[in-house]
Amino acid sequence: MERQQDTARYVALALELGAADAVPFTPDDIVFEPRTILKCMFGCEDWGKGPTCPSRAGSLMPWEYEPLLRRYHWGLIVHSPDKKTAQEASFALEQKAFLDGYYLAFSMSDCACCPECVGLKDKACANPKKARPAFHSVGIDVFATAHGMGLPIRTLASEDEPQDWYAAVWVE
């Protein structure tokens, strides 16, 4: 019963923080796909530079995250048309879950902490306590996961089109 109450409170909090959607999940709802690293390696101009990406020294490879993430019991997917809103909501949910006793709570999102990432300029990350890896960088197929949960996502024909941003909070 406590988990259901916490889930409802966290969904409400995410929506209060501006998320368009907040949907509970279990690890079985997440589509793990190690090929996502190919899109990072051969599609991201920040490959080899980002402080939260799998190209950084000492980072786990995407397929190494799955056994860790499957140890969580549940979580929330946060959807927003705004990258910063998705990240801020997921981080706030992580903090709330931690304070509620879920001390292993962990958020993931595309980083939008800074207007310009200093970590991409061979400097130390300006917000290491808030910077988190993105879904796709840890081997999660965001498209298949979002579709499976009834959430909107589509490939974009142009960079000018509005984008759907996804974040999550893993709760134990």
C-alpha positions in Angstrom: 0.0 0.0 0.0 2.8 2.4 0.8 4.3 2.0 -2.7 1.0 2.8 -4.3 0.7 6.0 -2.1 4.2 7.0 -2.9 3.7 6.4 -6.6 0.6 8.6 -6.6 2.4 11.3 -4.7 5.4 11.2 -7.0 3.2 11.3 -10.1 1.4 14.4 -8.7 4.7 16.1 -7.9 6.1 15.5 -11.4 3.0 17.0 -12.9 3.2 20.0 -10.5 6.8 20.5 -11.6 5.6 20.8 -15.2 5.9 17.3 -16.6 3.4 16.5 -19.3 3.2 12.9 -18.2 4.5 10.8 -15.3 4.0 7.1 -15.6 5.0 4.4 -13.1 7.0 1.4 -14.4 8.8 -1.7 -13.3 12.1 -2.8 -14.9 10.1 -5.3 -17.0 8.5 -2.3 -18.8 11.8 -1.0 -19.9 13.2 -2.1 -23.2 17.0 -2.6 -22.8 18.9 -2.5 -26.1 22.7 -2.3 -26.2 22.7 -1.1 -29.8 21.8 2.4 -28.5 25.5 3.0 -28.1 25.8 3.1 -31.9 23.6 6.2 -32.1 25.8 7.8 -29.4 29.0 6.9 -31.1 28.0 7.7 -34.7 25.3 10.3 -34.2 26.2 12.5 -31.3 28.6 15.4 -31.8 29.4 15.3 -28.1 30.8 11.7 -28.2 34.0 11.6 -26.3 33.4 14.9 -24.5 30.2 14.6 -22.4 30.7 14.1 -18.7 27.6 11.9 -18.5 28.0 9.8 -21.6 29.4 6.3 -22.0 32.5 7.7 -23.8 33.9 9.2 -20.7 36.8 7.4 -19.0 35.8 4.9 -16.5 32.1 4.8 -17.6 30.1 1.6 -17.6 29.1 0.4 -21.1 25.4 0.5 -21.8 25.0 -3.3 -21.5 26.5 -3.1 -18.0 23.7 -0.9 -16.7 20.9 -3.4 -17.3 21.7 -5.8 -14.4 22.1 -2.8 -12.1 18.8 -1.2 -13.1 16.9 -4.5 -13.0 17.6 -4.6 -9.2 15.2 -1.6 -8.7 11.6 -2.5 -8.0 9.8 0.4 -9.7 10.1 3.9 -10.9 8.5 6.8 -12.8 9.0 7.8 -16.4 8.8 11.6 -16.8 7.8 13.1 -20.1 8.1 16.7 -21.1 8.4 18.7 -24.3 11.1 20.7 -22.5 14.5 19.0 -21.7 15.2 21.1 -18.6 11.7 20.4 -17.1 12.2 16.7 -17.6 15.6 16.8 -15.8 14.5 19.0 -13.0 11.4 17.0 -12.3 13.3 13.7 -12.3 16.0 15.1 -10.0 13.3 16.5 -7.6 11.6 13.1 -7.6 15.0 11.4 -6.8 15.5 13.8 -3.8 11.9 13.3 -2.6 12.2 9.5 -2.8 15.6 9.6 -1.0 14.1 11.7 1.8 11.2 9.2 2.0 13.6 6.4 2.7 14.3 5.1 -0.8 18.0 5.8 -0.4 19.0 4.1 -3.6 16.7 6.3 -5.8 18.4 7.4 -9.0 17.3 9.7 -11.7 18.3 9.7 -15.3 17.8 12.4 -17.9 19.5 14.3 -20.7 21.5 16.9 -19.0 20.2 20.5 -19.1 21.8 21.9 -16.0 23.8 24.6 -17.7 23.1 26.9 -20.7 26.4 25.7 -22.1 28.1 22.5 -20.9 31.6 23.2 -19.7 32.2 19.5 -19.5 32.2 19.4 -23.3 35.1 21.8 -23.3 37.5 19.5 -21.4 36.7 21.1 -18.1 35.1 19.5 -15.0 31.4 19.3 -14.9 29.9 22.4 -13.2 27.0 20.3 -11.6 28.4 16.8 -10.9 25.7 16.2 -8.2 22.9 16.8 -10.7 24.4 15.5 -14.0 22.9 12.1 -14.8 23.2 9.8 -17.8 20.4 9.8 -20.4 18.2 6.8 -21.0 19.7 5.9 -24.4 23.3 6.2 -23.2 22.7 3.4 -20.7 21.3 1.0 -23.2 17.6 1.8 -23.0 15.5 1.9 -26.2 13.6 5.1 -25.4 11.3 4.8 -28.5 10.2 1.2 -27.7 9.9 2.0 -24.0 7.7 5.1 -24.5 5.6 3.4 -27.1 5.0 0.4 -24.8 3.8 2.8 -22.1 1.5 4.7 -24.4 3.6 7.8 -24.4 4.2 10.1 -27.4 7.5 9.9 -29.2 8.4 10.0 -32.9 11.4 10.5 -35.1 11.9 14.0 -36.2 12.3 15.1 -39.8 13.9 18.4 -38.8 15.7 19.9 -35.8 13.0 22.6 -35.8 10.2 20.2 -34.8 9.2 20.0 -31.1 10.8 17.1 -29.3 9.7 14.8 -26.6 12.1 14.5 -23.7 12.2 11.6 -21.3 13.7 11.1 -17.8 13.2 8.6 -15.1 13.6 7.9 -11.5 14.5 4.4 -10.4 13.2 3.5 -6.9 14.1 0.7 -4.6 
